[in-house]
């Protein structure tokens, strides 16, 4: 009886899983995660797996000394799955990106990665 | 009610002094996601359902019997940091000679408190009290008539704070647990009659106390792709978390004359993480003959209820806010 009860739950779960939203994960980024780019990029763009709430989604970009190098606030593009922020002119070096986003189903996720600007 | 051993008393004292911190839905700690592991519990409280978990192996009997376990576990957050879970397992034991036995194991329930979540260092700590409820299962599959109470400490640590020179080690994470399993009664006296002499006899059935411990070492390809370097692997690879789990139990008290040894298994395998569920598959390698015979296998389908039902059963019963996060921690 216990197994039967559990088994009847599975279809509902699988159907629900197909219909629901999930935590927003970073799908890919430009500049690429861990990559090297030249010339220096003018923006950082992040593509996520879910739609985002703009008021609670941020990107910070810092240089090797920890100084902020992004320009303005992060803004959503496309179908609210792309978060983008402008950059100040970047000399060659290593830069860190720290993002925190809120998906439309109110889950917070965050991550950080670095990229390099070559000569 | 058994007294808590000194380490557990110290842990209880520590809990009362550690400030509360924000917990995320299933086990996200900063950039780190700790998946639900199959054999040991993950270190977070969550709204999740493991259904089913299926394991097939040759058990410790001599000669070994083929054992099939099918279990389900439902975990529910009461608050952001406090959760409960309940687990039920159906077992079929097929010995090489003799009849097959089947039935449910005792019900298990757990109350867990996640008392530290440090996103910067990808560190999470929690403490739990688990109870296996005696007399709720079938004796023919080994369900005991007594309850077992197990206070347990859990930790999870991601290595995302390692320096750039070893950045390919950052996707590694370690989880662990250590608990002290105490039977609700330490012994049972069995009275009988000697068939040869006709005299009354008695025997004392001792119930040992065990240290129950284990953990997992994981390498997260999702973490590698999103936080270290995007190597352009196929999506299937980018969703994989290869891992090795291990779980042991060692008799530490009231085991005089029982001849008990440390038992356990080492489980290499992988977890495939989808958006709203995960699939896990592991080998079960017994560490000695007392732990089983040959290599078994364990598989699990696990649902993230907080993603599937984010506004209903996927939320804590008593949420600390309206769902909007507090930034800046």
Contacts between the chains, C-beta under 8 A, distances in Angstrom:
chain1	res1	chain2	res2	distance
A	2	B	88	5.6
A	2	B	90	7.1
A	2	B	104	6.4
A	3	B	70	6.9
A	3	B	90	5.6
A	6	B	51	5.8
A	6	B	52	7.2
A	6	B	72	4.6
A	6	B	88	7.8
A	9	B	49	7.6
A	9	B	51	6.7
A	10	B	51	6.5
A	13	B	49	6.8
A	13	B	51	7.5
A	13	B	277	8.0
A	13	B	303	5.2
A	13	B	308	6.5
A	16	B	276	8.0
A	16	B	308	4.3
A	16	B	309	6.3
A	17	B	275	8.0
A	17	B	276	4.1
A	17	B	277	5.6
A	17	B	303	6.5
A	17	B	307	7.8
A	17	B	308	5.1
A	20	B	276	6.1
A	20	B	307	5.8
A	20	B	308	4.7
A	20	B	309	7.0
A	20	B	310	6.8
A	21	B	307	7.0
A	21	B	310	6.8
A	22	B	275	4.0
A	22	B	276	5.2
A	22	B	304	7.2
A	22	B	307	4.2
A	23	B	25	7.4
A	23	B	26	8.0
A	23	B	28	7.0
A	23	B	275	7.7
A	23	B	307	6.4
A	25	B	222	7.3
A	25	B	226	6.8
A	25	B	275	7.8
A	26	B	226	4.4
A	28	B	230	6.3
A	29	B	230	7.2
A	32	B	230	5.2
A	33	B	225	6.7
A	33	B	226	6.4
A	33	B	227	7.1
A	33	B	228	7.1
A	33	B	229	5.9
A	33	B	230	4.1
A	34	B	167	7.6
A	34	B	228	5.7
A	34	B	229	2.8
A	34	B	230	6.3
A	35	B	229	7.4
A	35	B	230	7.1
A	49	B	275	6.7
A	56	B	324	6.7
A	56	B	325	6.4
A	56	B	327	6.9
A	58	B	327	7.3
A	94	B	164	8.0
A	100	B	327	6.4
A	102	B	324	7.4
A	102	B	325	6.1
A	105	B	307	7.3
A	105	B	310	4.1
A	105	B	311	7.7
A	106	B	310	6.6
A	106	B	323	3.8
A	106	B	324	6.7
A	106	B	325	7.7
A	107	B	24	7.4
A	107	B	25	5.7
A	107	B	306	7.2
A	107	B	307	7.3
A	107	B	310	7.1
A	108	B	24	6.2
A	108	B	28	7.9
A	108	B	325	4.3
A	109	B	24	7.8
A	109	B	28	6.3
A	110	B	30	6.2
A	110	B	31	6.0
A	110	B	119	7.1
A	111	B	31	4.4
A	111	B	226	5.2
A	111	B	227	5.3
A	112	B	31	5.9
A	112	B	227	6.2
A	113	B	226	6.9
A	113	B	227	5.2
A	113	B	228	6.9
A	113	B	229	8.0
A	114	B	164	7.5
